[in-house]
Amino acid sequence: MTTPIDDRSFTAAQDFLLGMKSWWTRDLYPTLQEDFDRRAAKAGSEPTTVDDVDALIGDTVLYRTYSWLERHLQRFKYSGRYGLQPFHDQDRERLVDGLATEGLPEGALDLADDFDVPKYFRVVDIHQHPGGVWSDEIAGYVYERGARSTTPLAGKRHKDLHDRLTDRVEAGGVPRRLLDMGCGFGKSTGPFIERFRDADIVGVDIAAPCLKLAARDAAAAQARHARYVQADCTKTDFEDESFDLVTSTMLLHEMPPPEIEKTFREAHRLLEPGGRMVHVDFYDLPDPFRRYIHYGHARRNNEPYMEPWAEMDAVELLEETGFTNIEILPFEESDGTLAADYPYWRFPWTLIMAERA
């Protein structure tokens, strides 16, 4: 019989892993950058491609150590002795009971009876989340807890990136009908719900376990202007021109290019003329070193669609889809991260914005 994992041991283990991730971010990454810069200077020619970067550092002990830690800190976070999955699994019955849909306001949650999860989503455990976020009843709880330590430098003194996105959205006008694609357990939708009290807000996602958690939390907050729907964002059942704003946060990089194209086309169909589309994702990679590190992260974190998404010409695709006023801008997810001399590892957060003519 497996010894139960008590709260104190679990918290201590997860704090240790987060501390290691912070060291990896604050100390090891800058050291790797310095090593690359020295090697590039010695080589006498400026690296311009990820292959050039790989030739300089790919076989070094430092880069391999960096890579090993990234891969296995994430693995231990989810699947180790004190990982998120085994810790939550031992409390499965209570957690499942907490997701009961009885008592939710009418229309708050719409789940499909026989939803067909797309193959691209089923074949890989993205983020090293065992079974993905869709296959286990308690996956929403595991995902929600894991999301708290995704970006170790974003401390309490920083405004949350979702609030920053809401600020950006509001600057362009308060929406009346908002669709949040790939809403997960509702973290991205939450600030919209709080800020835009007079708007009709819909969150859609593939994963039923996450939607149940999102709907439960919205009901607890008495957010009757919000609802959650299980749907593939490439082919929803909403009528044409149903929304004046379509958003997503960290969705596009988890889809193969054909699905991204379909998502943009669906957003265009759903938007009324003059409606806006605002996505936050990982895209802006201006230098080869950061691109190389990002592509390596994609392999180490089981995110195979990151690289092909970053290689796509988003502006051309959006123009072909019929969007206008297209903007691709770096996004400051926490204070100071867009400074030219920012030394730490970070995702290439990017705003992808456009309007339907």
C-alpha positions in Angstrom: 0.0 0.0 0.0 1.3 3.4 -1.0 2.0 5.8 1.9 -0.4 8.8 1.6 1.2 12.2 0.6 0.5 14.7 3.3 -0.1 18.4 2.5 3.1 19.5 4.2 5.4 17.1 2.3 3.6 17.9 -1.0 4.0 21.6 -0.5 7.6 21.3 0.6 8.5 19.2 -2.5 6.6 21.5 -4.9 8.3 24.6 -3.3 11.7 22.9 -3.8 11.0 22.3 -7.5 9.8 25.9 -7.9 13.0 27.1 -6.2 15.1 25.0 -8.6 13.1 26.4 -11.5 13.7 29.9 -10.2 17.5 29.2 -10.0 17.4 27.7 -13.5 15.6 30.9 -14.7 17.7 33.5 -12.8 21.2 31.9 -12.7 21.6 29.1 -15.2 19.9 30.7 -18.1 22.1 33.9 -17.9 25.2 31.8 -17.6 24.2 29.9 -20.7 23.6 33.2 -22.5 27.0 34.4 -21.5 28.7 31.1 -22.7 26.9 31.4 -26.0 28.0 35.0 -26.4 31.6 34.1 -25.7 31.6 31.3 -28.2 29.9 33.4 -30.8 32.5 36.1 -30.4 35.3 33.6 -30.7 33.8 32.1 -33.8 34.2 35.4 -35.6 30.8 35.3 -37.4 27.4 36.2 -36.0 25.0 33.2 -35.7 21.8 33.8 -37.7 20.0 30.5 -37.4 19.1 27.9 -34.7 21.5 25.5 -36.4 24.3 28.1 -35.9 23.4 28.3 -32.2 23.3 24.5 -31.9 26.7 24.2 -33.5 28.1 26.5 -30.7 26.4 25.2 -27.6 24.3 22.1 -28.4 26.9 19.6 -27.2 28.2 21.6 -24.2 27.8 20.2 -20.7 26.2 23.5 -19.6 23.4 23.4 -22.3 22.8 19.7 -21.6 22.5 20.4 -17.9 20.1 23.3 -18.6 18.0 21.0 -20.8 18.0 18.1 -18.4 16.8 20.3 -15.6 14.0 21.8 -17.6 12.7 18.5 -18.7 12.9 16.7 -15.4 11.8 19.5 -13.1 8.6 19.6 -15.1 8.4 15.8 -14.9 8.8 15.7 -11.1 6.3 18.6 -10.8 3.6 16.4 -12.3 4.6 12.8 -11.9 7.2 12.5 -9.2 6.6 11.0 -5.8 5.2 14.3 -4.6 3.9 15.3 -8.0 0.6 17.0 -8.8 -1.0 14.0 -10.3 -0.4 11.5 -7.4 -1.2 14.1 -4.8 -4.6 14.9 -6.3 -5.3 11.3 -7.3 -5.4 10.2 -3.6 -8.2 12.7 -3.0 -10.1 11.8 -6.2 -13.5 11.0 -4.7 -13.8 14.3 -2.9 -12.5 16.3 -5.9 -14.9 14.6 -8.3 -17.8 15.3 -5.9 -16.8 19.0 -6.0 -17.4 19.1 -9.7 -21.0 18.0 -9.6 -23.0 20.1 -12.1 -26.2 19.9 -10.2 -27.0 23.3 -8.8 -25.2 25.3 -11.5 -27.3 28.2 -12.9 -29.2 27.2 -16.0 -27.0 27.6 -19.1 -23.8 28.1 -17.1 -22.2 24.9 -18.5 -22.9 23.2 -21.8 -21.1 19.8 -22.2 -21.4 17.6 -25.3 -22.8 14.1 -24.8 -20.2 12.5 -27.1 -17.5 15.1 -27.8 -14.9 14.1 -30.3 -11.5 15.3 -28.9 -9.3 16.1 -31.9 -6.5 13.6 -32.5 -3.7 16.2 -32.3 -4.8 16.9 -28.8 -5.1 13.3 -27.7 -1.7 12.0 -29.0 0.5 14.2 -26.8 0.6 14.9 -23.0 1.2 18.7 -23.4 3.2 20.2 -20.5 4.0 16.6 -19.5 0.5 16.6 -17.8 -0.2 12.8 -17.5 -3.1 12.0 -19.9 -3.5 15.6 -20.9 -6.1 18.0 -19.5 -9.0 16.2 -21.0 -8.9 12.5 -20.2 -9.2 12.5 -16.4 -12.1 13.8 -14.3 -9.7 15.6 -12.0 -7.4 17.0 -14.7 -8.8 20.5 -14.2 -7.6 20.6 -10.6 -4.2 19.3 -11.6 -3.9 21.9 -14.3 -5.1 24.7 -12.1 -2.5 23.9 -9.4 0.3 23.5 -12.0 -0.5 26.8 -13.6 0.4 28.6 -10.4 4.1 28.0 -11.0 4.4 28.2 -14.8 6.2 31.5 -14.7 8.4 31.6 -11.5 9.4 35.2 -11.7 5.9 36.6 -11.7 5.6 37.3 -8.0 2.7 38.9 -6.1 4.0 42.4 -6.7 3.3 42.0 -10.4 -0.1 42.4 -12.0 -1.2 39.0 -13.5 -0.7 38.7 -17.2 -4.4 38.0 -17.7 -5.2 41.3 -16.0 -2.7 43.0 -18.3 -4.5 41.5 -21.3 -7.8 42.7 -19.9 -6.3 46.2 -19.7 -5.2 46.0 -23.3 -8.6 44.8 -24.4 -10.4 47.5 -22.5 -8.2 50.2 -24.1 -9.7 49.3 -27.4 -13.3 49.5 -26.1 -15.5 47.6 -23.7 -16.9 44.4 -25.4 -20.6 43.5 -25.5 -20.3 39.9 -26.5 -16.9 38.2 -25.8 -15.7 34.7 -26.8 -12.7 33.3 -25.0 -11.2 30.4 -27.0 -9.3 27.7 -25.1 -10.4 29.0 -21.8 -9.2 26.0 -19.8 -10.3 26.1 -16.2 -11.3 29.8 -16.6 -8.1 31.6 -15.6 -8.1 33.6 -18.8 -11.8 34.3 -18.7 -11.9 35.4 -15.1 -10.6 38.9 -15.4 -13.0 39.5 -18.3 -15.9 38.3 -16.2 -14.9 40.7 -13.3 -14.2 43.7 -15.5 -17.0 43.5 -18.1 -20.1 43.0 -16.0 -22.5 44.1 -18.7 -21.0 41.9 -21.4 -22.2 38.4 -22.4 -19.1 36.2 -22.0 -18.6 32.7 -23.3 -15.6 30.5 -22.7 -15.0 27.5 -24.9 -12.6 24.6 -24.5 -12.2 21.0 -25.5 -11.5 19.7 -22.0 -14.7 18.9 -20.0 -12.8 18.6 -16.7 -11.5 22.1 -17.0 -14.8 23.5 -18.0 -16.5 22.0 -15.0 -14.0 23.8 -12.7 -14.5 27.0 -14.6 -18.3 26.9 -14.4 -18.2 26.0 -10.7 -16.0 29.0 -9.9 -18.1 31.4 -12.0 -21.2 30.2 -10.2 -19.5 30.8 -6.8 -18.7 34.3 -8.0 -22.4 34.8 -9.1 -21.2 35.6 -12.6 -24.5 35.0 -14.3 -23.3 36.9 -17.4 -20.8 34.2 -18.2 -21.1 30.6 -19.5 -18.8 27.8 -20.5 -19.3 25.6 -23.6 -17.5 22.5 -24.7 -16.5 23.2 -28.3 -13.6 22.9 -30.7 -12.7 26.5 -31.5 -12.1 25.6 -35.1 -15.8 24.8 -35.6 -18.1 26.1 -33.0 -21.9 26.1 -33.4 -22.4 29.8 -32.7 -24.1 31.8 -35.4 -22.2 34.2 -37.8 -21.3 37.6 -36.3 -22.2 36.5 -32.7 -19.4 38.4 -31.0 -17.6 41.7 -31.1 -14.5 40.3 -29.4 -12.7 37.0 -29.7 -9.7 36.2 -27.5 -7.4 33.4 -26.5 -4.4 33.1 -24.1 -1.7 30.5 -24.8 -3.9 28.5 -27.2 -2.4 28.9 -30.6 1.0 27.3 -29.8 -0.8 24.1 -28.8 -2.4 23.6 -32.2 -0.9 22.3 -35.5 -0.8 25.0 -38.3 -3.9 23.7 -40.1 -5.9 24.0 -36.9 -4.5 27.5 -36.3 -5.7 28.5 -39.8 -9.1 27.1 -39.1 -9.2 28.9 -35.7 -8.6 32.3 -37.4 -11.2 31.6 -40.1 -13.7 30.6 -37.3 -12.9 33.8 -35.4 -13.5 35.8 -38.6 -16.9 34.1 -39.1 -17.9 34.7 -35.5 -17.0 38.4 -35.4 -19.3 41.1 -36.4 -17.9 43.7 -38.9 -15.5 45.9 -37.0 -15.1 43.2 -34.3 -11.7 42.6 -32.8 -9.6 39.5 -32.3 -6.9 39.5 -29.5 -4.6 36.6 -28.8 -1.7 36.3 -26.4 0.8 33.6 -27.3 4.4 32.7 -27.8 5.5 34.1 -31.2 8.0 37.0 -31.2 11.5 35.5 -31.5 13.8 38.1 -33.0 17.2 36.6 -32.2 18.5 33.1 -33.0 19.6 32.3 -29.4 16.2 32.8 -27.9 14.6 31.0 -30.8 16.9 28.0 -30.2 16.1 28.0 -26.5 12.4 28.2 -27.2 12.4 25.4 -29.7 14.3 23.2 -27.2 11.7 24.1 -24.6 9.0 22.9 -27.0 10.6 19.4 -27.2 11.4 19.2 -23.5 7.9 20.2 -22.4 6.0 18.0 -24.9 4.7 20.9 -27.0 5.4 19.8 -30.6 3.3 22.6 -32.2 5.3 25.5 -30.7 8.0 25.5 -33.4 5.8 25.3 -36.5 3.5 28.0 -35.1 6.6 30.3 -34.6 7.6 29.6 -38.1 4.3 30.6 -39.6 3.8 34.0 -41.2 0.9 35.2 -39.0 0.4 38.5 -40.8 0.1 36.9 -44.2 -2.3 34.3 -42.8 -4.5 36.9 -41.2 -4.6 39.0 -44.3 -5.6 36.0 -46.4 -8.3 35.2 -43.8 -9.8 38.7 -44.3 -8.5 40.6 -41.2 -7.4 44.2 -41.3 -5.5 46.5 -38.8 -3.2 43.6 -37.9 -0.7 44.1 -35.2 2.0 41.7 -33.8 3.5 43.2 -30.7 5.7 42.0 -27.8 3.7 41.7 -24.6 5.0 42.6 -21.2 3.7 39.8 -19.0 5.3 41.3 -15.9 7.2 44.5 -15.0 10.4 45.1 -16.9 10.4 41.9 -19.0 10.6 43.9 -22.3 13.7 45.8 -21.2 16.6 45.4 -23.7 18.9 44.1 -21.0 16.4 41.8 -19.3 18.7 38.8 -18.4 16.4 36.0 -17.4 14.6 33.2 -19.3 11.0 34.1 -20.3 8.5 33.0 -22.8 8.3 35.1 -26.0 4.9 36.6 -25.0 3.3 38.3 -28.0 0.0 40.1 -28.8 -1.6 39.0 -32.1 -4.4 41.5 -32.8 -6.7 42.1 -35.9 -10.1 43.4 -36.9 -12.7 42.0 -39.2 -13.4 44.5 -41.9 
